[in-house]
Amino acid sequence: MPLASTRRTGLVDQVISQLRAQIDSGEWGVGDRIPTESELSDQLEVGRNTVREAVRALAHAGLLEIRQGAGTFVRASSELGGALRRRLERSRLRENLEVRRALEVEAARLAALRHSDEDMADIDRAMDLREEAWRARDMSAFVEADFTLHRAVVNATHNTLLIDLYDDIAQVVYASIAHTAYEQNEEAGGQPSTAAEGIDHSKLVEAVRAADATAAAREATCYIDELLSLAEE
C-alpha cells in the first residue's frame, strides 16, 4: 500500500509498521532477505531516506539484520524474539542447552499428543535424512537434518507461540547441534565427533508416533542431559 499520502510527521513510523506487518504475516520469514532499499522505496512510494531510517530502527529492535554487501535479512519474528536471540548469542553453551531443554521437552510431550499424519511424515523424513547423512559422514547435511528433525517435532505441537519462540532461537539451536557434530579443535580438521553418533533420536520419534507423551518427554530430557554432560567435558 503506497504511503505517500500520509502526513510527513510520523512517516518513518508508518513504514516501520508496514515492514513489521510483512514479518508478522509470515510473508518475510526468519532468514529471508527483504527487498532492497530502492525496491521498498518504490513499493511504498516514500523516499529512500525514510526507508533507511525504518530499516535501521527494526534492525536496532532485533527484527532485521543489515549485512554489508549482502542485503537486509529477517532476524526474528518479533521484538521479543530479537531480544531473546541477542541474549542467547551472548550466553554460554550450557545456558543455551538449558533453554533448549525447557522448550524441547515440552515440545516432545505435546507433539506426542497432537501430531498429525503429515507431522509424522515430516519427522520420519528428517530422521531418515539424519541417518543417511551420518552414514555418509556428511556433517553439514547431518547438522541440517538434525535441526530439521527438532523443528519438525516442535511444529507437531501446533502451539504457535512455542513454534515462534523456537524459530527465534533457531540460530542458537543450530550452533549447539554443530558444536556436538564436530570435534571442537583445529587439529580435528572438522571431523565428525563420535559423541554425535551416540545421540540417538529413534526412541523419541517412536514415542511421538505411539502418542506416549511421558516417554517422548523422557527421551527429550535424556538427549539434552547427554549434550549438557558433553558440554561440561
N, C-alpha and C positions, 0 to 999 in steps of 0.2 A: 504494500500500500504506500503510495507516494506521500512524503511528509512535508513537501514544500509549502503546503497551505497552512501549516501550523505556525503559531507565533514563533518569532526568533527566540524569545525568552523560553528557556527550558527545552530547546530543540535537541540538545545533546541527550537530555533525559528521555525524550521521545524515541530517539534512535536506540538508546540503551534498552528501553522497553521492547522495541521491535526485535532487536537482536536476541534478547533474553527469551522472547516468545518462540523464536526459531529453535532455541535449545530446549525449552520446556516441552514443546510439541514433539520433540524427537526428530525433527527434520534435520537438525545437525546433532549427530550423536557424539559421545565422548571419543576423541581421537580423530574426528573428521576435520578436514581443512575447510574453513569457511571461505566464501567468495573474497576476492581481493578488495582492497580499499576502493579502487576505481569502480569495480562492479557493484559494490554496495552503494556507492555514491549515486550511480546511475539508477539502481533499483529503487532507492528511497527518495531520489530527487533532492538530495541535500549536498552541501559542499564536502569535499574530501577531508577538510579540517574537522568538521563536525563528526564524520565517521571515525576519524583517527582518535578524537577525544573519547568517543563512546567505546571504542575497542580497548583503548588503554584503561578506561575505568573498569571494564569487565575483566581485563587481564589482572588488574590490581585486586579485584574481588575474587580471583581464582577460577573464574569460569573459562577464560581464554588464555592461551599461551602464544606469545609472539616469538616466532623463531626467525631470526635474521636470515634472509636468503631463501627461506623455505615457505613462509607464509604464516598465517594465524590458525591455530587449531583449538578445538574444544577440549578443555582440560577437565572440566567437571560439569555435572548437570545442574548444580545449584551452588549458591554461595557457601552453604554448609559443607557441601562436598568438596569445594575448593579449599576451604579452611582445613578440613579433615585431611585432605591429601598433602597439603603443605606440612601439616604437623606430623603425619606419618613418615614423610620423607626425611624428617629430622630425627626420627626415633631409631632406636636400636632394633636389630633383627628380632630379639626376644620379644620386645614390645609389639612389633608387627605381628608376630605369630600368635601372641595372646589375643590380639584384636581379631585375627582370622578365626581363632577358636571360638570366640564369642559369637561370630556370625555363622561360621560353617557348621558348628554342632547343631544349632537351632535350624539351620537350613536343611541339614540332613534329616532331622526329625520331621519337619514339615513336608519335605519332598516325599518321604515315605507315605505320608497321609494323603497328599494332594496330587501326586503326579498323574499325568495323563499318558495314554499310549504314545502320543507324539513326544512328550517329555522323555519317556523311557527310551525311545528310539534315538533321541539326541544323546542321551547319556551313554547308551551302548556304542554309538558311533564314535564318540570321543574316547571311550575306553579302548576300542579296537585300534584307533589311531595311536593312542598312547603306547600300547603294547607293540605295535608294528614299529614305531619309532625307536623304542628301546632295543628291540631285536636288531635293528639296522644300525644301532649306536648313532643315530641322527639326533643329537641332543637338542638342537634348535627346534626340530619338529616335536621332540618329546616335551619340551617346556611348553610349547604352544598347545599341544594336545592335553597335557595335564591341566593347564589353566582352563581350557575349553571344557574339560570334564567338571571341574569345580563350578564353573559358571553355569553349566547345564543343570547341575544339582540345585543351585540357587534359583535358577529360573523355574524349576519344577515346584517351588514353594508357592508360586502365584501370589506372593506378597510383594506388591510393587515397591513399598518402602524399603524392604530388605534388599530387593534387586537393585534399586537405585543406590543404596549405601554400598553394596558390593561393587557396583560399577565405579563408584567414586574412589574406592581403594584398589582398583584393578591393577594399577601400575605397581603398587607395593606388593600385592599378591604375586604378580608375575615375577618381580625381582626376588622374592623369597623362594619361589619354585626354582628359578635359575640358580640361586645360591646352593640349593641342595643338589641340583642336577650335575654340577661341575665341581671338580676339585678346586678349592679356593687358594691356589698358589700358582705362581708363574711357572714353576718347574713342571707342573702337570700338563701345561700346554692345552688347557681346555678339555681334558679327557673326561669322560663320564665318571661320576662318582659312584662307587659301589653302594653308598648309602641310599641313592635314589632307587636302586633296584629293590631295596628292602621295603620301600613304602608301597605296599600292595593295597589297591583300592577295590579289588574284586569283591571283597566281603561287604564293602559299603554299597556297591552297586546292587548286589543281590539282596541286601537288607531293604533298600529302597524298592526294588522290584516286588519283594514279598510284603510290602506295606508294613514292615516291622519298624516302627518309629524308635523304639528303645534300642534295638540293635544298630540302626542307622546312626543314631546319636553316639552310641558307644564306639562305633568304628571311626567316626569323625574325630572323636576325642582321642582315640588311640594314635591316629596318624599325626595329629597336631602335637601330641605329647612326645611322639618319637622325633618330630622335627625340632621341638624345643630341646630335647636331650642332645641332639646333634649340634645345635647352636651353642650349647654350653661347653662342647669339647674343644 
